[in-house]
Amino acid sequence: MSSDTLLLGIDLGAGSLKSTVINGSGTVVATASLPVETLSPKPGFSEQDPEGWWSALTGSLRKIWAMGVDPAQIAAVSVTAGAHTHVLTDSNGRILRPAIMWNDQRSGVQVDKARAAQGREILALSGNRISATWSLPQLMWVREQEPETHAAIRCVLPAKDWLRFRLDGTIATEVTDAWGLMLADAQAGGWSDALCAMAGLSVDALPPILASTAVTGKVTAQAAAQTGLRQGTVVICGTSDTNAETYAAGMTRPGIGALKLATAGTVSTLTASPAFSEDVIHYPHLVPQHYYAILGTNSCASAHRWLRDALFADIGFDGMDKQAQTAPAGCEGLLFHPYLNGERSPYWDPDLRASFVGLGFGHSAPHICRALYEGIAYTLRDCLAVLQDRHMGFDTARLVGGGTRSALWRQIIADVTGLTIEIPAEGDASYGAALIAGIGVGVFADTDDAARVIRVSETLQPDPANADVYARGFARFRAAKEALTSLNHSTVRELREGK
């Protein structure tokens, strides 16, 4: 490859699509993003229009070309997106319904039924516990609630694969997103006839499974006209956003973890072999012969955004951060549980709800802002404890996601978890996608070679002065959650019944 070779990574997040161009040394040349809209037609529903993704993709690339990037220099492009989000199409390739998102909670009834009747079989085949996050129960919901739509399904494509199909016209996926559909056989490989039957689908409706770094095709004439990319640009398969992001952050060997402050919050670690259980989610990792174990909280930056919109729209995120800096550690007893859309790890409870606990006349706006930071840090500590109990913990973590822009929040994460926190210079999924494009087209020899360009820009140590206050706060956080669980359940049940 010539010295002016460029690589393009595209990541579809829950709230925006971001495109990043890097050179062969891993330096970011240009980046651009556009928002994507989430629809909530009913409580607990979370959907997006795939055509909106494509509009954001083409719009972000127009921004990049306007920065002076020459499309002819792009050697390869790769796409990532959140796992579990899928597109359903008919025999003509027409989208049948909005894409159900990973944070959608509508399939709780289907989850309960499947867990009671087939929970052990699903865990044994898929390697993961069934919950409302996964595509399998969402497809069960479509079969029961939208039978005409279900009958018309001829292809199920993970979100990033639908976007890539729009680029090169090929139907394919890779193993991480295949696991994310909960339709793949984690033990034997390939698609599972039994899991597909539970979803009411034929294996024929699912794409071939390729390597994440495999060449799937080339940019078509139609896609070139819409995106500005050069026709014939090589397209690489790609992977899920978390897989790409943890790799780009530097989680390339066991012993280093990754924490993510994005729409959802996650805790991940690399392992040489998966220990399938109901408590920890596993996926294959980009690093060959390795897997990543991950636990996640449903609401992280999304809770931050909710609080801004609800109470602090006049001062915005920067104003909230300045407010939070003036409140003491522990917020003088104020706690926040960020369960605005139920919770995944470690409770797997779609009927939990958020709460501020311990409010008094002595609390004000700074306490509320800081309590949100601390509450999300407590949820990450809750997830970390699951890994530690299974001897999968770590002492150092790479911190990624939009929340890392707050210096205060970064330090709170270190203080609450007790971890050494490292901030990657470039650690998002679009950067990881660009590295994958480089591996696929030969700019980098393999994942080890590409990892040489990953750098750390900041290291944070836990402040021992805050250890006791956060240990007590975490204990109260857990106790309050337990005390409120039955009330949350009855409240949600009554709302469902229209009371």
C-alpha distance (Angstrom), angle and dihedral (degrees) to the residues before:
residue distance angle dihedral
M1 . . .
S2 3.80 . .
S3 3.79 121.9 .
D4 3.80 91.2 -107.6
T5 3.82 93.9 56.7
L6 3.80 113.4 132.2
L7 3.80 132.0 -163.5
L8 3.80 127.4 -149.6
G9 3.79 125.1 -148.5
I10 3.80 122.2 -174.4
D11 3.80 123.7 -168.2
L12 3.78 126.8 -171.9
G13 3.79 108.8 -153.3
A14 3.77 128.5 -176.9
G15 3.79 92.8 -99.2
S16 3.80 105.2 23.0
L17 3.79 146.0 8.4
K18 3.80 117.2 -123.1
S19 3.78 129.5 -165.9
T20 3.82 121.4 -163.5
V21 3.80 129.7 -173.2
I22 3.82 119.5 -159.1
N23 3.78 134.5 175.5
G24 3.79 127.5 -127.3
S25 3.81 91.1 -86.0
G26 3.79 91.8 58.6
T27 3.81 94.6 -108.1
V28 3.80 115.5 144.5
V29 3.80 110.0 -117.5
A30 3.81 99.2 178.1
T31 3.78 140.5 -12.5
A32 3.79 135.0 -172.8
S33 3.78 136.7 171.5
L34 3.78 140.7 -171.4
P35 3.82 129.9 -165.4
V36 3.79 124.2 -106.6
E37 3.79 122.1 -152.2
T38 3.78 125.2 -121.2
L39 3.78 118.9 -154.3
S40 3.82 124.0 -151.9
P41 3.81 105.4 -172.1
K42 3.83 90.7 169.3
P43 3.81 134.8 15.3
G44 3.80 109.3 -75.1
F45 3.82 92.9 16.0
S46 3.81 119.8 122.2
E47 3.81 119.3 179.4
Q48 3.80 139.8 158.5
D49 3.79 134.8 -164.1
P50 3.83 109.6 -119.3
E51 3.80 90.2 -148.9
G52 3.79 86.2 62.7
W53 3.80 88.4 57.7
W54 3.79 90.7 53.7
S55 3.80 91.5 48.5
A56 3.80 89.7 52.0
L57 3.81 90.6 48.3
T58 3.78 94.7 51.7
G59 3.81 91.6 42.3
S60 3.80 93.4 51.0
L61 3.80 90.8 50.8
R62 3.79 91.4 50.5
K63 3.80 86.9 55.8
I64 3.80 90.9 51.1
W65 3.80 93.9 49.8
A66 3.82 87.7 49.7
M67 3.81 87.8 59.0
G68 3.78 89.3 63.4
V69 3.80 100.3 -97.6
D70 3.82 110.9 148.3
P71 3.84 110.8 -134.4
A72 3.81 89.0 -151.8
Q73 3.81 88.6 68.1
I74 3.82 93.6 58.1
A75 3.81 104.5 106.1
A76 3.80 96.4 -177.3
V77 3.79 142.9 -5.4
S78 3.81 130.4 -149.6
V79 3.81 131.4 -175.0
T80 3.80 131.9 -148.1
A81 3.80 131.6 -177.8
G82 3.78 141.1 164.3
A83 3.79 116.4 -65.4
H84 3.83 121.4 -115.8
T85 3.82 94.2 33.8
H86 3.79 110.0 112.7
V87 3.80 141.2 175.8
L88 3.80 121.7 -134.7
T89 3.81 117.5 -151.5
D90 3.80 135.7 178.4
S91 3.81 130.6 -132.0
N92 3.82 90.1 -75.2
G93 3.79 94.3 50.1
R94 3.82 91.5 -106.7
I95 3.80 116.4 151.1
L96 3.80 107.8 -112.3
R97 3.81 100.6 -161.6
P98 3.81 141.3 -15.2
A99 3.79 113.5 -67.2
I100 3.81 113.7 -96.0
M101 3.79 108.3 -130.0
W102 3.80 129.1 -132.4
N103 3.83 90.7 -111.8
D104 3.82 93.8 53.1
Q105 3.82 113.2 121.8
R106 3.82 101.9 -169.3
S107 3.80 96.3 107.2
G108 3.81 97.4 64.7
V109 3.82 92.5 115.9
Q110 3.80 91.6 50.5
V111 3.81 90.1 48.2
D112 3.79 92.4 52.8
K113 3.80 92.3 49.1
A114 3.80 94.2 46.0
R115 3.79 93.5 45.5
A116 3.80 91.6 51.8
A117 3.80 94.9 46.8
Q118 3.81 104.9 28.5
G119 3.79 108.2 7.0
R120 3.80 96.4 121.8
E121 3.80 92.8 45.6
I122 3.80 91.8 49.8
L123 3.82 91.3 49.8
A124 3.80 91.9 47.7
L125 3.80 93.5 49.3
S126 3.80 102.8 36.1
G127 3.81 98.0 30.9
N128 3.79 91.1 -130.1
R129 3.79 141.4 83.9
I130 3.78 115.2 -103.7
S131 3.81 115.1 -114.4
A132 3.80 137.0 150.7
T133 3.82 89.8 -87.6
W134 3.80 94.4 72.1
S135 3.81 129.0 84.8
L136 3.83 94.6 -128.4
P137 3.83 95.8 69.9
Q138 3.81 90.5 38.3
L139 3.81 88.8 57.0
M140 3.80 88.8 47.6
W141 3.80 87.1 55.0
V142 3.81 91.7 50.6
R143 3.80 90.1 50.7
E144 3.81 91.8 52.2
Q145 3.80 101.1 36.9
E146 3.83 103.0 29.4
P147 3.83 104.6 29.6
E148 3.81 94.7 162.9
T149 3.79 90.8 54.2
H150 3.78 91.5 46.9
A151 3.80 92.6 50.1
A152 3.81 90.0 54.6
I153 3.84 95.4 53.6
R154 3.79 112.4 120.7
C155 3.81 99.9 155.3
V156 3.80 135.6 27.2
L157 3.80 113.7 -162.9
P158 3.81 127.5 179.7
A159 3.80 110.7 -122.2
K160 3.81 97.4 -102.6
D161 3.80 90.8 47.8
W162 3.79 91.9 53.5
L163 3.80 89.5 52.6
R164 3.79 90.6 47.1
F165 3.82 89.5 49.1
R166 3.81 87.1 57.5
L167 3.81 88.1 54.4
D168 3.82 102.2 45.5
G169 3.81 106.7 8.0
T170 3.83 94.5 -121.9
I171 3.80 128.3 130.9
A172 3.82 112.1 -138.5
T173 3.79 144.9 114.5
E174 3.80 137.1 -172.7
V175 3.77 134.6 -120.6
T176 3.81 100.2 -92.2
D177 3.79 94.7 55.7
A178 3.81 89.7 39.7
W179 3.80 87.8 59.8
G180 3.80 88.1 45.8
L181 3.80 90.7 61.5
M182 3.85 88.1 56.0
L183 3.80 87.6 -134.5
A184 3.83 98.3 102.0
D185 3.81 128.0 92.9
A186 3.80 104.4 -118.3
Q187 3.79 92.7 -168.2
A188 3.81 104.3 42.1
G189 3.80 99.0 25.7
G190 3.79 128.0 -125.5
W191 3.77 126.2 57.6
S192 3.80 121.5 -33.1
D193 3.80 116.7 -125.0
A194 3.81 89.6 -158.9
L195 3.82 95.4 52.3
C196 3.79 91.8 44.6
A197 3.81 89.2 51.4
M198 3.81 89.5 54.3
A199 3.81 87.7 55.9
G200 3.79 90.7 46.5
L201 3.79 92.2 -116.9
S202 3.78 137.5 124.6
V203 3.80 118.5 -125.1
D204 3.81 84.7 -122.1
A205 3.83 88.2 74.2
L206 3.81 90.8 64.4
P207 3.82 127.5 82.1
P208 3.82 127.8 -115.8
I209 3.82 113.2 -88.6
L210 3.83 114.5 -123.5
A211 3.80 135.5 171.3
S212 3.82 115.8 -79.0
T213 3.81 89.8 -119.2
A214 3.82 95.6 44.7
V215 3.80 121.6 121.8
T216 3.80 107.6 -115.0
G217 3.81 99.3 178.9
K218 3.76 144.9 -65.6
V219 3.78 134.0 -73.6
T220 3.81 108.2 -83.9
A221 3.79 125.7 -131.9
Q222 3.80 90.8 -108.1
A223 3.81 93.0 49.9
A224 3.82 90.5 46.0
A225 3.79 90.3 54.6
Q226 3.81 91.7 50.3
T227 3.80 99.7 40.9
G228 3.79 104.8 30.5
L229 3.81 90.8 -123.4
R230 3.78 116.8 137.6
Q231 3.79 112.6 -96.7
G232 3.80 108.1 -109.6
T233 3.83 95.7 31.4
V234 3.81 107.9 151.2
V235 3.82 115.7 -105.4
I236 3.83 120.6 -152.1
C237 3.80 122.8 -154.9
G238 3.83 99.2 -119.3
T239 3.80 129.1 -168.8
S240 3.80 143.3 -126.1
D241 3.79 118.8 -47.4
T242 3.81 95.7 -114.6
N243 3.79 92.2 49.5
A244 3.80 90.9 52.5
E245 3.78 94.0 40.7
T246 3.81 97.6 49.6
Y247 3.81 89.1 47.9
A248 3.80 92.5 48.4
A249 3.79 89.5 48.6
G250 3.80 90.5 56.6
M251 3.81 103.4 -100.2
T252 3.78 89.4 143.3
R253 3.81 101.9 131.8
P254 3.82 137.4 32.9
G255 3.78 113.2 -86.6
I256 3.79 96.0 47.1
G257 3.79 117.8 89.6
A258 3.78 133.5 -169.2
L259 3.79 130.8 -137.9
K260 3.78 121.6 -165.4
L261 3.80 129.3 -156.4
A262 3.80 102.3 -169.6
T263 3.81 135.1 112.0
A264 3.80 83.4 -48.4
G265 3.77 125.4 24.5
T266 3.79 119.1 -127.9
V267 3.80 141.8 -175.8
S268 3.82 116.5 -155.2
T269 3.78 139.4 175.2
L270 3.79 135.5 179.7
T271 3.79 121.2 -115.2
A272 3.79 134.4 179.7
S273 3.80 92.2 -136.3
P274 3.79 133.0 18.9
A275 3.80 118.8 -113.8
F276 3.80 98.3 -155.5
S277 3.80 112.7 -145.8
E278 3.79 140.7 143.2
D279 3.79 91.6 -106.1
V280 3.82 104.3 54.2
I281 3.81 129.9 49.0
H282 3.80 117.0 -138.6
Y283 3.81 132.6 -163.8
P284 3.79 134.3 169.4
H285 3.81 111.3 -96.2
L286 3.78 131.5 -139.1
V287 3.80 89.3 -113.7
P288 3.84 102.3 87.4
Q289 3.83 117.2 -106.3
H290 3.80 90.9 10.0
Y291 3.78 136.1 106.7
Y292 3.76 133.6 -161.9
A293 3.77 124.1 -131.7
I294 3.78 113.0 -149.6
L295 3.77 139.0 -178.8
G296 3.77 123.6 -174.0
T297 3.77 145.0 -168.2
N298 3.81 115.9 -142.0
S299 3.81 98.4 -135.5
C300 3.79 123.9 45.0
A301 3.81 119.0 121.4
S302 3.81 85.7 10.2
A303 3.82 88.2 61.8
H304 3.80 89.2 47.1
R305 3.81 89.4 52.9
W306 3.80 91.6 46.7
L307 3.81 91.8 53.7
R308 3.80 91.4 48.1
D309 3.79 92.6 50.4
A310 3.81 93.9 43.3
L311 3.81 101.1 45.2
F312 3.80 113.4 -1.6
A313 3.80 107.9 41.0
D314 3.80 89.5 124.9
I315 3.82 94.7 60.2
G316 3.84 101.1 28.7
F317 3.79 128.0 -157.9
D318 3.81 95.0 -46.0
G319 3.77 91.4 52.0
M320 3.80 91.4 48.3
D321 3.78 90.1 51.4
K322 3.80 91.6 52.0
Q323 3.79 89.6 49.1
A324 3.81 92.2 50.1
Q325 3.80 91.4 52.4
T326 3.81 90.4 65.2
A327 3.84 95.2 55.2
P328 3.82 120.3 87.0
A329 3.79 124.6 -113.2
G330 3.79 108.6 -84.8
C331 3.82 91.6 26.9
E332 3.81 90.1 -115.1
G333 3.80 91.4 -73.4
L334 3.81 99.6 -41.0
L335 3.82 113.7 136.4
F336 3.79 132.1 -172.0
H337 3.81 125.0 -159.2
P338 3.83 108.0 -161.3
Y339 3.82 97.3 -154.0
L340 3.80 95.0 130.4
N341 3.80 92.2 141.6
G342 3.79 102.4 26.1
E343 3.77 119.6 -87.2
R344 3.77 139.6 -89.6
S345 3.81 118.0 -168.8
P346 2.90 128.4 57.4
Y347 3.83 98.1 1.6
W348 3.82 103.8 35.2
D349 3.78 89.9 -154.2
P350 3.84 119.5 143.0
D351 3.83 89.9 -173.1
L352 3.80 98.6 62.1
R353 3.79 114.1 109.9
A354 3.80 135.5 -159.4
S355 3.78 124.1 -97.7
F356 3.78 144.9 175.8
V357 3.79 107.6 -139.6
G358 3.80 127.8 -168.2
L359 3.80 101.3 23.9
G360 3.79 116.1 168.2
F361 3.79 138.9 166.9
G362 3.79 88.5 -91.3
H363 3.80 92.2 64.8
S364 3.79 123.6 88.8
A365 3.80 141.1 164.9
P366 3.84 95.4 -61.5
H367 3.81 90.9 55.5
I368 3.80 92.0 50.0
C369 3.81 92.4 50.4
R370 3.79 94.1 47.2
A371 3.82 92.6 43.5
L372 3.80 88.6 61.3
Y373 3.81 91.3 54.0
E374 3.79 91.1 47.2
G375 3.82 94.7 43.9
I376 3.79 92.1 55.4
A377 3.81 89.6 46.1
Y378 3.81 88.4 53.7
T379 3.80 91.1 52.6
L380 3.81 89.3 52.7
R381 3.81 89.2 49.6
D382 3.83 87.5 50.8
C383 3.81 88.6 55.6
L384 3.80 93.6 43.1
A385 3.81 90.0 54.3
V386 3.82 90.1 61.1
L387 3.81 90.6 56.7
Q388 3.79 92.3 44.3
D389 3.81 91.2 51.7
R390 3.82 87.7 55.8
H391 3.82 93.4 47.8
M392 3.81 90.3 -109.3
G393 3.79 96.9 113.9
F394 3.80 128.0 122.4
D395 3.78 138.6 -158.6
T396 3.81 99.2 -142.0
A397 3.80 126.8 50.0
R398 3.76 134.8 -177.9
L399 3.82 109.7 -132.6
V400 3.81 117.9 -145.9
G401 3.79 139.7 165.1
G402 3.79 136.2 71.5
G403 3.80 92.3 -67.0
T404 3.80 90.3 69.9
R405 3.81 88.7 77.4
S406 3.82 87.6 80.6
A407 3.81 111.2 80.7
L408 3.80 89.2 -163.0
W409 3.80 94.0 52.5
R410 3.81 90.5 48.0
Q411 3.79 90.5 55.4
I412 3.81 92.9 44.6
I413 3.83 89.0 54.9
A414 3.81 89.8 53.3
D415 3.81 92.9 45.8
V416 3.82 96.6 46.8
T417 3.83 96.5 43.4
G418 3.81 97.4 36.6
L419 3.81 89.8 -134.2
T420 3.78 131.4 135.7
I421 3.81 102.2 -114.3
E422 3.80 122.0 -149.6
I423 3.79 121.5 -169.1
P424 3.82 114.6 -148.2
A425 3.78 116.8 -135.6
E426 3.81 88.4 -132.1
G427 3.76 113.9 11.7
D428 3.78 112.8 149.7
A429 3.79 130.5 111.6
S430 3.80 95.5 -107.3
Y431 3.81 88.5 58.2
G432 3.80 89.0 48.6
A433 3.80 89.6 49.5
A434 3.81 89.7 53.7
L435 3.82 89.9 51.9
I436 3.81 89.2 50.3
A437 3.79 89.2 51.7
G438 3.80 88.3 52.5
I439 3.80 93.0 50.7
G440 3.78 91.3 47.6
V441 3.78 94.6 51.4
G442 3.83 95.9 40.7
V443 3.80 101.5 -106.4
F444 3.81 84.8 121.3
A445 3.79 121.1 33.9
D446 3.81 95.4 -138.9
T447 3.82 143.0 -36.1
D448 3.81 92.0 -67.0
D449 3.79 91.2 52.8
A450 3.80 93.3 48.3
A451 3.82 91.5 46.9
R452 3.83 89.4 65.3
V453 3.82 89.6 78.1
I454 3.84 93.7 55.8
R455 3.82 111.9 106.7
V456 3.83 137.1 -176.1
S457 3.82 116.6 -131.9
E458 3.83 101.1 -176.4
T459 3.81 139.7 15.0
L460 3.81 124.3 -156.9
Q461 3.80 128.8 -167.1
P462 3.83 124.5 -157.6
D463 3.80 113.0 -97.9
P464 3.84 105.6 -121.5
A465 3.81 89.6 -153.9
N466 3.81 89.1 70.0
A467 3.81 98.3 43.4
D468 3.81 97.2 95.4
V469 3.79 96.7 43.4
Y470 3.79 91.5 51.4
A471 3.80 93.4 44.5
R472 3.81 89.0 55.6
G473 3.80 91.4 42.0
F474 3.79 92.1 52.1
A475 3.80 91.4 51.1
R476 3.82 90.4 51.4
F477 3.81 90.1 45.0
R478 3.81 90.8 57.5
A479 3.79 94.1 42.2
A480 3.80 92.6 51.1
K481 3.79 91.0 48.8
E482 3.80 90.9 54.1
A483 3.80 92.4 46.6
L484 3.82 92.3 51.9
T485 3.81 99.3 42.4
S486 3.81 98.1 90.3
L487 3.81 91.2 45.2
N488 3.80 90.2 50.9
H489 3.79 91.1 50.3
S490 3.79 94.6 50.2
T491 3.80 92.0 45.7
V492 3.81 93.3 51.5
R493 3.80 91.0 45.4
E494 3.79 91.5 53.0
L495 3.80 91.5 48.4
R496 3.79 90.2 52.1
E497 3.77 89.2 51.5
G498 3.79 90.8 50.5
K499 3.80 95.9 -113.8
